[in-house]
Every structure is written in C-alpha cells, then in structure tokens.
C-alpha cells in the first residue's frame, strides 16, 4: 500500500482576492498533482458507499478494541500495560517504561504483527500503536489481541 498526499484550503473571498492581488502562489509542495486529487476523490467515493460503511466499521471495531480486547489485555498484564488510549481504529497501548523497547518490538514481530512502537520522550513509557485498516473485521481484531498477548507473555516478568 501507499499514499498520495493531498490537501485543500478554504478561504474567505476577501483573503482569496488579497492573495490574488499580491500575486502570491498559494499552495503546498503537492499542489496541482492530479494523482493526489484522483486518489482523494476515489477515497471520498469509497467512504460514501453504503452510508459511510467504512467509518461505521471503524467505530465498531474501535469500540470492540477499547471496551473488550484492550480491556482484557490490561487486566491480564497489569504490570506491563499502563493504559489504552485512542478512538476508532487509532488506538495505542501504553506499556511500562521498564520494558525494553527492542524486546517488545521483537516479541510482537515474532507473533506476526508489524508493530509501530516507540518510547515516549517525556514519560519514557513505550507506546504500541494499533492502527489496522478500516476494513478490518472482528476475527482479525481478536487475532491482533491474541498475538499481542502471546508477545507480552514472551517478555516474562520483570
């Protein structure tokens, strides 16, 4: 998968006219890229299908994660997981700062996960981002939680 950067800006008429009068070029690095505009249009069309079905799915799967799956992990690993944060399918487990970042990443990879983990600069806690695709289903969400639990078990106690 990849992405195409795109953006838009809404301006009042008076600001638009002022920019035009001054002869400024208003845009970003990616302004005018037809590929980015086509990708944005296709993405918006997909979101509108089935009454925003992808967004509804993100909301449902996010609730499943935060209310059930992450809550279960937090209960099972109170010494390793500090809390679960997020909304929809942008979720994170905040892990104990005494864990080794490389060991956490390796354990997650060994369970078939492709983790985005980092150490928070201020708290030194490890943040494990859970950002599955909008099309994910319940079975796959449960697999993420199960694989995460197996990885955390591999870390042993400390």
C-alpha positions in Angstrom: 0.0 0.0 0.0 1.0 3.6 -0.4 -0.4 7.0 -0.2 -0.7 10.2 -2.3 -0.5 13.4 -0.3 -3.2 16.0 -0.9 -4.8 18.9 0.8 -7.3 21.7 0.4 -7.8 25.1 2.0 -11.0 27.1 2.4 -10.5 30.8 2.2 -12.9 33.7 2.5 -13.4 35.7 -0.7 -11.5 38.7 0.8 -8.4 36.6 1.6 -8.6 34.9 -1.8 -8.7 38.3 -3.5 -5.9 39.7 -1.3 -3.7 36.7 -2.2 -4.5 37.2 -5.9 -3.8 41.0 -5.8 -0.4 40.4 -4.2 0.4 37.8 -6.9 1.3 35.1 -4.3 1.3 31.5 -5.2 -0.8 29.8 -2.6 -0.4 26.0 -2.2 1.8 23.3 -0.9 4.6 21.1 -2.1 2.0 18.8 -3.6 -0.3 21.4 -5.2 -1.7 20.5 -8.6 -0.8 16.8 -8.5 -3.6 15.2 -10.5 -2.7 11.8 -9.0 -3.3 13.1 -5.5 -6.6 14.6 -6.5 -7.7 11.4 -8.1 -6.7 9.4 -5.1 -8.6 11.8 -2.8 -11.7 11.6 -5.0 -11.7 7.8 -5.1 -11.1 7.7 -1.3 -14.1 10.0 -0.7 -16.3 8.0 -3.1 -15.4 4.8 -1.1 -16.3 6.4 2.2 -19.7 7.5 0.8 -20.6 3.9 -0.3 -23.0 2.1 1.9 -23.7 5.1 4.0 -20.1 5.5 5.2 -19.8 1.8 6.0 -16.0 2.0 6.5 -16.4 4.7 9.1 -19.1 2.7 10.9 -16.9 -0.3 10.8 -14.0 1.8 12.3 -16.3 2.9 15.1 -17.5 -0.6 15.8 -14.0 -2.2 15.7 -12.6 0.6 17.7 -15.2 0.0 20.4 -14.5 -3.7 20.3 -10.8 -3.0 20.8 -11.1 -0.4 23.6 -14.0 -1.9 25.6 -13.3 -5.6 25.2 -9.9 -6.6 23.7 -7.6 -3.9 25.2 -9.5 -4.0 28.5 -8.8 -7.8 28.6 -5.2 -7.2 27.9 -4.9 -4.6 30.6 -6.5 -7.0 33.1 -4.2 -9.8 32.0 -1.0 -7.7 32.0 -1.3 -5.0 34.7 2.4 -5.0 35.2 3.1 -4.4 31.5 0.2 -2.3 30.2 -0.4 1.1 31.8 -3.5 2.1 29.8 -5.2 2.0 26.5 -5.8 5.3 24.6 -7.4 6.2 21.3 -10.5 6.5 19.3 -11.9 4.4 16.5 -9.2 2.5 14.8 -6.4 4.8 16.1 -5.6 3.0 19.3 -2.5 2.6 21.5 -1.4 0.5 24.4 0.9 2.4 26.7 3.4 0.0 28.2 5.6 0.1 31.3 8.7 2.2 30.8 10.8 -0.6 32.4 10.3 -2.9 29.4 13.0 -3.0 26.7 11.7 -1.4 23.5 13.6 -3.7 21.2 12.4 -6.8 23.1 8.8 -5.6 22.8 9.1 -5.0 19.1 10.8 -8.3 18.5 8.2 -10.2 20.5 5.4 -8.6 18.5 7.1 -9.3 15.2 7.6 -13.0 16.3 3.8 -13.2 16.7 3.2 -12.0 13.1 2.5 -8.3 14.0 4.1 -5.4 12.3 4.3 -3.1 15.3 4.7 0.7 15.4 6.3 1.1 18.8 8.3 4.0 20.3 9.4 5.4 23.6 7.5 8.5 24.7 10.1 11.2 25.2 8.6 12.7 28.4 7.3 9.7 30.2 9.7 7.1 28.8 6.8 4.7 28.5 6.5 2.5 25.4 3.7 3.3 23.1 2.4 0.5 20.9 0.2 1.9 18.2 -2.7 -0.3 16.9 -3.9 1.2 13.6 -5.5 -1.6 11.5 -7.2 -0.9 8.1 -10.7 0.5 8.1 -11.9 -2.8 6.5 -10.8 -5.0 9.4 -13.3 -7.5 10.9 -13.9 -8.8 14.3 -11.9 -12.0 13.7 -8.8 -10.1 12.7 -9.1 -7.7 15.7 -9.2 -10.7 18.0 -6.1 -12.1 16.3 -4.3 -8.8 17.0 -5.2 -9.0 20.7 -4.3 -12.7 20.9 -1.0 -12.2 19.2 -0.3 -9.2 21.4 -1.0 -11.3 24.5 1.4 -14.0 23.2 4.1 -11.4 22.6 3.6 -9.9 26.1 3.9 -13.4 27.7 7.2 -13.9 25.9 8.6 -10.9 27.7 8.3 -12.7 31.0 8.1 -10.8 34.3 10.4 -8.1 35.5 
